[in-house]
Each structure stands twice: as structure tokens, then as C-alpha cells.
Amino acid sequence: MKLLGLTISFLCILALGKEYKQKPKNHMKKKLLFAIGLSICLSTVNAQAPQVFQDFMPWSGNLSPDGVWRIAGVWSGTGCKLDPANVSFTQTYPGETSIGFVHLTQTDDVPAGSESGAEIQSLTTYGYGYYEVRMKITNVAGGCAAFFTKEGTNVAGKLTYGELEFDHEFLTNEPWLSSTNIGKDHFSTHPNMDVNYIYNLPFNPSLAFHRYGFLWQPGRLDYTVDKVIVHTTSHPDLNTNVKNFIMINATSSGNVNWGGGPPLKDATTIYDWIMFYPDVTSIPNTDPTSIMDINQDQNLVAVVSPNPFHTNFSIFIPHEIILKDAILKMYDVCGREVKMVSINSNETIIHRDALQNGIYFYNIINNNENIGVGKMIIQ
């Protein structure tokens, strides 16, 4: 179907290209735009969109604006105290084009015994599918940075946990930390299915952002690094109806066999985003990282957050920008305009109204100039 769609749309565009020379331009412009829209629609028939895409645009408080994520603490867990004060957000990160980052810090022990870590988890549980994070490990020795899922339930806000757990864990007291081209990723499939399988990375994970994931299917769990399957665990206990929370943390247990610590100075691991595709059986071909990468031109000053959103989102325009005939336009993946809203304030809340879940494009115009362009997910 996808190949047929691409062929049809390509032929339509070719035919219209020939006709363009023979008909008035305004007449042909509409037809050409329709063909391009048809091409986009047909080529995305089989495209996959994530159910979860948390971009970590800055929020205040311990709950994310959509209520899906919680900053842990203050309490003890995973071997150390977890403190919300050790979680911070930035809109940008040096050298990166995407926007929205969360920083999880494991503090030092000055004064002695004061060390604490940080954790964020989903309040919703998820089952089979593809889970992935983009993260950069701290370059400070003395702790463990992790991306993992944990069996559990959330009943009326009361969270309980079970034994099933999948882990990507990075122990920063290991020799790779001072290397330029090697690293280690500890894979664990609990309980007692495939515990602490060590994968030798061909890079140092503290030097740059990389992608780490799990592809969970009945009876099988594939561990991925940069969208490549590097290890597989097969076990009948992976064929189950239980669901898992998604979690990230930076901790220090003091155990020399598991990261050591506490660190001699604050150790911060940075997370760019987390996503989840439900019920897929292969690594998705679509790349949602581009969702936030479009809005990077220095002339595009408007910011939308949160993205993805469920009920509403906000548009933030710097107060030094004078608004004149400012509008937001939203389009579906076929290029059809589905929403237009006038913007009368530098901070404006936009409601989804009747829009369905899915991927949309937006354009923010002020005084006949684009000041914001990008993709948006409603979920």
C-alpha cells in the first residue's frame, strides 16, 4: 500500500509538472499543492506515531502538565534518597538542536550523609511495544544512571510495584568513564531472566547523547542502542499481561560493585526525551526526534509547550515582540487547515477542542512573518 501510494503521488506530481507550463499559475498552484498533500497522506499511511513522547520542555511542580509524569521524592528508593530538588529543566542544551531537557543530579556527600539522587517516572503503565530514551550520561564517577521500566499499577493514585523490570544502567565507577571510545551498558531483565548482561559500547556514553531502548514482544525482549538490536532475552515470563511504568533516575548506592559513590561532586545525567510505541513488533521507521527539531531557526521565537499535549497547550512569545495580526494555524498530515486562532497575548492557551489524537503541523504568524513553525502531537 505504501509503495503504491508513493508511486501514484509521484506520477501525479510529474503529470501536473507538465500541465503547469500550459495553464495559469494560480490554477496549477492549487492542483500542485493537492498532489503534494496527496503524496504526504499516502506516504504516511503506514507511518507510526508514538503513544508517548515526553520532550521535557520545562515545567514547574512535581507533576508534568499532562499529569502523566511524576518527579519522585522526597523519599528513599533504589538505594538512596530521592529529592525533587535534584531535578531541573532547560529549554536548550549546548550543541543540540532539539529543545526540552531534564537534568537528574546525584549530589555529593558534603556534609557527610547528605547525598541524594533524582528520579522521574510515568504514572501510567504500558505493555508490549518499543520504549526508547535519548540521554547523555554524567562524566562524574560514583553512581548509576538508568532508563528502565518497572511492573506496577496505579489505582486511584496509589502506586504498587511488581517484579518485572527491564534496565539500561550505566555504572560510572567503571574504567570506561575516562575513555574516548568505549563504554558499558548493563542490561537486566528481572526477575532472574537475564540479569546484568554487559554490552560493550563502541563509544563513551558520557561524551554525547545516544538512544537506548527496549522492544518488548510476547516471550522476547530486545535491547537496542541507537535503534539497533544488540541483545535479545527470550523467556516465557515475558509473555504476560502485566504492564510497566517508565522510569529514569540518577542514584548512588555506595556499592562498589554497582556504581560506587557517592560522587565527589554533583553528577548530572541529561535526558532529551522518552517515547513509547505500543504493540509494534519492530523498531519504528519514523523518527519523532524531528518533532522538536524544526523550531530552531533564530528568527522563530515563539515556543509551544507542552508538546505532546492532551487538553491544551500554551504559546509563549517574547514580550519584546509587538503583536500585530498574530495567528496560529494548525494542519493535519495531509496539509488541511484544521484550526486557526487569533493570538492577542504573548502567552496564550490553545484548547484542542474537537481535534483527534495524532500528529499536526503548526505555523505561528505575526505581522505577516513566521515566528513559529513545527510539529505537534495530540495524545
N, C-alpha and C positions, 0 to 999 in steps of 0.2 A: 504493500500500500504506500509506504513512504517513497520508494523508488518511483512508483507510478506517479505519485503526486509531484515529485520533483521534475519528472520528465514533462508532464502536462504543463506545469507552470513555466518551465524553461522554453517550451515551444510557444506558449502564449506570448512571452516577452519577446522572443525572436520575431514572431509574426507582427506584433504591434510595433516593433522597431522599424520594420519595413513600411508599415502603414503610416508611421509618424511623419515620414517625408512627404506623404501625399495629402494629409489632412491638416486643418488648422491646429495649431499647437495646443490651444486651450481644450479643444475636443479630445485630442490624443493624450493630453496630460492625465485626464480623468481615467481613460482606459488603461494607461500605463501604470498608474498608481493602483488600479484594481488588480492588474496582473501581478504586481509585486506583492500586494496584500494576499492574493491567492497563493502565491509561492510560499509566503511565510506560513499561512494557515496549513497548507498541505504538507510542508516540510516539517511541521511541528505536531503532526497527528500522533506520532509515536514518542514525542518528547516527554520526558519525565520531570515533574516538578517535586521538590521536597515537601513533605508534610511539615517538617520543622526546619526553619532556617533562622537561627539566632545570630544576629550580626554584632551584638554587643555595643550598639550605639548607647552612649551614656544614659543611665537612669539614676534616680535618687531613691533611697529606701532599700529595704531588703527584698522586695518583690519586683519582678520585671513589670513594665506597664501592661503587658498582656496577661499577667498572672500565671504564666507557665513556668517561670524560673524563680528560685529562691536562693539568696545568699545565706549560707549556714552560719549558725552561732548566735550568741556565744555559748558554746558547749564543747565537750571533749568528744572526739571521734577520730577514727583512722590513725590512732597512735599519738595524737596531740590535741591541744586546744585549738578550736576553730573560731576565728574572730572576724566579724564583718568589716572591722576597721582595716583589715589587710586586703580588702578588695577595692580596686579603683578602676575607673574607666577613662579612656581617652578617645577622642574622635579620630585621631590620626596616629600614625607611628612612623618614625623616620625611615625613609626608603621604601615605604609601602604605598600602594595606590588605593587599596580598599579603605573603607572608613568604618570605625567601630572596633574597639579592642578592650578586653578586660585584662587587668593585671592582678594575678594572685601572688601574694607575698608570704613567704615563710620568714619570720623575723628571727633575729639573733637572740641570744640569751643574756642581754645586758639590760637590767640586772639579772643575775642568775635565776633561772626558773620562770622567766617572763616570756619565753619564746611561744609563738603561736603561728598557726597556718591559716589557710583560707580554702573555701570550697563553695561551689555553686552546683545546684542540681535542678533537674526538672521536677515539677510537681505532678506531671502526667507520665504514665508508663507506656512503653512501646514494645512491640513484639518483633516478628521476623522483618528483615529489611536491611538496609545499608545505613550505617552510622559513620559519620566522619567529622573530624576536627581539623582545624589548621592552627598550629601552635609553634611557639619558639621557647625552648627550654632555657631556664636560668643558666648562667655561666658561673654561678657561685656554688661551691661544694657544700654538701651537708644536708641533703634532703631528697625527697621524691616528688616528681611532678607526674600527674596522671590524667588520662582520659579513660573513663570506664563506664560500664552500665551495671546496675545492681537490681536484682529481683526485688519487687516490692508492690505495695498497694497504697492508695491514698483514699481513705474513707472519711468523708466529711472533714478533711484537713488533718486527720490522724495518719501519719506515715508509719508503715511497718515494713520490715525488710526480711528477705529470704536468703537462700544460699547461692543461687545462680548469679554469677558475676563474670564479666569479661573485662580484661585490663590491658591497656598500654601504659607501661610505667617506666620512668627514666630515673635512674639512681645516680645522683650527682657526686657521690664519693668514689666513682669508678675512674680509671685512668683516662678514658676517652675524653673527659672534660677539657684536658689541656691539648688535645689533638686537633689537627686541622681537617682530617678526612675520615675519621672513624667515629662510631658511636654504638650504643647498645640500647635496644628496646626490649623490655621484659614483657612477654605475653603470658597471661594466665587465664585459664578457663576453669572457674570454680563451680561446684566443689569437686576437687580431685579428678578432673578430667585431663588437664594438660597444664600443670602448674609451673610457672617460671621457665618457660621456653625462652631462651635468649637469642634474639635475632641481631646479627652484626650489621649495623647500618653502614653504608658507604659514604657517610658524611657525619659531621659533628652536629647534632640537633640543637646545640646552643648558639650556632652561628647564623642560622636563618630559619624562616618559617617553613614547615613541611606539613603534609597531610597524613593523618593516621586514621584508620577505620576498621570497622567490623562488618562483614557481610554474613548475616545470620539467616540460615535456612534450616528446615527441619532436619535434625541429625548432623548438622555441619556448621562450623564457624570458620570463616576465612579472615585472617588478619591482613590488612593492607597498609602499604606505605607509599605515599604519593600515587594512589589509585592503582597500585599493582599488588596482586595477591602474593604474599611472601611466606605464608604459613597457613596450614589447614588443620583444624581439630575436628575429628569425627567421633561422635559418641551418641548413643541412644538417648541420653538425658538431655540432649539439645533439641529433641523432638518433644515440645512441651507447650502448654497453653499459658504459662506464666509470662508476665511482662516485666520490663525493666525500666527503672529510672535512668536518665542520662546524667553523668556527673563529671566534674573536673575538680582537681584540687592540687594544692602545693602544701606538703606537710613534711614534718621531721619527727621520726620516732626515736632517734638516738641509737637505733640498732645498726651497728657497723655492717651487718650483712644486708641491710635494706636502706641504703642512702646515708646512713650515719647522721651526724648533726648533733645539736643544732648548728646552723651555719655561723661563721664568724662575723658575717654582716648580712643584711637583709637579702634574701634570694627571691627574685621575681620571675615568674614564668608568664608569658603573654599569650593569650588566646585570641585569635582573629574571629572565628565563627565556629558554630556547630550546626550540622544538618542531619536530617534523617529522612530516608525514602522508604515508605512502608512496602513490604511484600515483594520487593524486587529480588530477582534471582541472579543478577549480575551487577557489576559496578555501573551505575548510570552513566550514559554518554554525555548528558547535559552537564554544564558547568555553572552552578549557581554562584560561583565567586564573582562572575561578571555583574551580578545584580547590583553590587555596590561600587563597582569599579568605574561606572560610566561617569559619575558626577565628580570628575577630577579636574576638568578644565578650570583654570584660575578665575575665569570670568563667571563661572557658575557658582553663585554664592548662596543660593537657597539650599536648605537642608531639610529632609523629611525624616521623621522618626516617630514611632518605631517602624522598622521595616524588616520582616513582615509585620502586618498588623491584623487585628481581628475585627474590632469595632470601629476604631477611628485612629487617625494619625495626626501629627502636627507638622505644619510648615514653619520653619524658622528662617527669617530674612534679616540680615544685619540692620540695626536701627539707623545706620547712616544712609541706607538706601531709601530714597524717596519713592513711594508707591504711586504709580500712575497707570490706570487701566490694567492692574495686575490680575492675572487669571491663572488658574490651574486647569489643565486639560489632561484627561486620562483616556488611554486607548487600550483595547484588547489586543491579543496577539495577532489578529488579522488586520489591525490598523483602524478599526472602527472606533470613533469617538464615543465613549460610554459615560463620560461625566465632564462637566465644565462648571467651575465655581469661581466667583469673583473673590479676590483677596483684598481685604480692606485694612489689614493689620499686619504688623511684622511677625506676629505669632498667631497663627490661625489653625483651628482644629477642623479637620475634614472628616465627615462621617461616611462610612461605606454605603449606607442606605441599601439599595437593592442589589449591589454588585455581588456576584458569586465568588467563591474561593477560586484563586488562580493567579496567574502572572499578568501584570499590566505594565504599560509604559506611561510615564508622566512627563509633562512639559510645563514648566512654570515660566510665564512671560510677564515682563514688566516694562512699560514704555516701549513696546514693540521689540524688546530684546529678550533672548533666552537667559534666564538666571538660574534655571534648574532643570536637568534632564536625567532620566534614569529609569530603572525597572523597579517594580514594587510587587510584593506578594501579599495576597489576602488569604488568610488561613483560619 
